[in-house]
Each structure stands twice: as C-alpha cells, then as structure tokens.
Amino acid sequence: MTPMFVRKSKQNMMDVQENAKHTFMDKIAKGQYREENTKCLCGGGEDVLLTDIDRYGIPFKTVICKRCGLMRANPYYSDETITEFYKEEYSPLYRELDTCDEKFWEKYVKYGEERVDWIENRVGNLTGKKVYEIGCGSGATLYCFQNRGAEVCGCDYGEKFMQFGKEKGVTILCGEWDTLKEQGKADIIVINHVLEHIKNPLEYLKDIKVLMKENALLYIGVPFISQIELGVYEYDLFRYVQNAHAWYFSEETLGAIVKAAGYEISEVRKGEYLMCTPKGEEKDFIEPVNGEYECTIQHLKTWDRVLDIILKYKDTAAQKEEQRKEVLEEKEQILESRVQLQEERKQLVEERNELRIEKQELLQKNKEEHEKRLELLEERKKLVEEKNGLLEDRKHLREEIKELKNRK
C-alpha cells in the first residue's frame, strides 16, 4: 500500500539520538523487538495508510480508520518490546539524554507550573488533595503539586529519570498505574502525554477508575493532531509522527474514547488537554465521529500544502541567505584587501619619508663637502698665487745676482 504522504524534510538528530535509533532498529532487525497488528477501537476494518516512517526515519506505519477517523500505528510493538524500549532507548531518543539533569528538571517544573495553575483554577485550593500522575517521568509536575500542599505520588519506567525526582522529595514508584493502588484513591489524576502510548486507551481509561474518588478530576494531556495546525510541528506531519505513539487523537476522537470509557468531559483545550470526571456509561467500542475521517484527511492535505509553501520559502530564504553570505564573504575579502593595501601604502609612505630624510641628509652632506671643496680650491688658488709670487721673486733675485756678478 502506498502512503498518502511522503516525507519532505529531515529531522535533525543529536549523536545520542542517532545511537538510540540504530540500537532500536538493530533489535527490530534481529527479532529482539516484535511488531503486532492493531485494530481500531471502533471495530472498523478499513484503514488508509498515511505514512510509512516516523519523524526519525524509523520504518513505522500510521493509518487512519475510514469509519471513525481515529489515527493509529499499525502494526505496533509487543508489550515486551514496549517495556524494554522505554527502559533503554526512549529517553535518549526523545529526551536527548539518558538521565535527568537540573536544566531538564527546571524546564519541566516550569511546564508543570502551567498545568497546576490550570487545574487549581478549576478545583480550588490543592492543600490536602491527593494527586497521582501516571507516567510522571522525573516527577517535575508532581513537585509543583506538592509545593501547593497536595499529597502526591507517581509511577513510571526509567529509573534513571525517576531518581532525580526522588532526590527532590517526590514519591515515585517504578511500574504501571496499578502500582498506585496501595496509595488509596485520588482526587486528581494526571496522565500527560501518556495515553497516546497506550495500546488500548479505551480499556486503560476504564481500568484506572479504581484509583479515583467519586468526583475525581482526570487531566489528559495529549499531542492533538490540531497541534500541526497550530504550528507546533511546523505543519509537518512527519515531525508529529513518532514510533513511541500508538494513537493520534483529535479533540473529537479523544472525546469519543473518553465518553465510551464512562467519563463526563468538563473542558477541552484545543491542541493541549482534556479534563473529565468518572461519570457516565461505559461502552465496548467508541462511536464513530461523523465526518471525522474526511475532515482529518482534508486538514492533513491542507497542512501538507502549507508545508510545501514553507519549504519553498525556506529554500528561497536559504538561497538568499547563501547569496547574502557570499556577498558578505566577498565584502570581507575586499575589506581585508583594503586593510592590506592600506598597510602596504603605510609602509611605502614610511619608506618614502625615510628616503626623503636620507636624501636631505645626503644633500646636506654634499653641500657641506662642496663648500669645503670650494674652500680648499680657494686656499689652493691662494697658495698657487703665493707660489707664483715666490717664483717670480726668486727669478728677480737670480737676475739681480747675475747682474751683480756681471758688474764685478
């Protein structure tokens, strides 16, 4: 089956992610990790293949049910594979690090504060409230609840991440949601970015009711498909699809699952979360959402066209940026040449000035020597004249002597 959408952009990956990806795919190739066919929660049997790889280029098929419009992975991984994957490759692949650090913790405390504010505005003072979080990660959100006076407890896999929260004083148990049973019933349960990872979210929502008080609040945060429209994934379906997700919900399809699980919805925030209470009749299958398949396909195609425009703009912008860089480089070279020429000119001027000084000195020296030579010539002239005078005197004396001898 040919997928409806093809990948058009590349997700940049850090070395730690690349290593985790290769490890994961190697285990798939060797049969250590297994895949299993999945069925839609509505019981429909006709799917349309949307994509055949995920955001990181891992072979991974995402389909949409034509009956109810619910998107899912088909096939997905076996229970044993999922458990091992979350222990070994999930954190380095999706969190970009193997253990929690202070920077990561602070980021998610800030994120948690926003969630706690929303909940507190709806249920009132949290002091004394019992709060559970399933899939709590490092426990940052529970830490925020605890700071508001709530009694908290969480569960997750990945003990390296959990350890950081434990050291901050948060109670975290290693395991699935049923590890929380012994802690009693909760006033508030948070499952944030967890339900999309669950193989059967309908049965899961039914099962966790045993942890809830009669009027408990269930907060469900998921990456709704509408986040693509909101620009969270740059309008790119392939940045949204990831091999860790078994399901992809719209506000309507998640609402149908929640109602089928016997909950009453109190609030839905587009692209972010759904709040509900355990009131209502449970059903075995979700009811098809009228027109959801056509609506989702239309939206996906629209976002894909928007992506084409964005990528074209990015290509144009990249070309302009490349041209700008070339101009700047040429300008830099010209400036460097100018500086070099200025330096050479400075050196030539200095050499010229030195030669002028040397010339002046030579001229002065030549003048002095010329004047001295003139003096010597004048002195020689006088000496010659004096000599000639003496010679003339000697001549006269000789003549006088000769006359005197002749007279005798």
Secondary structure, DSSP 4 states (H G I P E B T S, - for coil): ---S----S-----HHHHHHHHHHHHHHHHTSS-EE----TT----EEEEEEE-TTS-EEEEEEETTT--EEESSEE-HHHHHHHHHHTHIIIIISSSS--HHHHHHHHHHHHHHHHHHHHHH---TT-EEEEET-TTSHHHHHHHHTT-EEEEEES-HHHHHHHHHTT--EEESSGGGGGGG--EEEEEEES-GGG-S-HHHHHHHGGGGEEEEEEEEEE---THHHHTTTTTT-HHHH--TT-SEE--HHHHHHHHHHTT-EEEEEETTTEEEEES-S---SSPPPPTTHHHHHHHHHHHHHHHHHHHHHHHHHHHHHHHHHHHHHHHHHHHHHHHHHHHHHHHHHHHHHHHHHHHHHHHHHHHHHHHHHHHHHHHHHHHHHHHHHHHHHHHHHHHHHHHHHHHH-
